[in-house]
């Protein structure tokens, strides 16, 4: 478990089988999950119809990396 590939393999293998989510009983506290899944379904349908998904930027002038200045908490810089 000392390398990234071994950690990835562990994460994949310990997840278990794929679960049938169609039989879930989600409650109000699961609202974020339901909203996210609805958005994913809408975006998949949009792409199937030939549209572009949300947040796709095709113009290279508008599709630039945004860099942020951060501090390194390990070195004590703030």
Helices and strands as residue ranges (DSSP letters): H 4-13, G 21-23, G 28-30, H 31-48
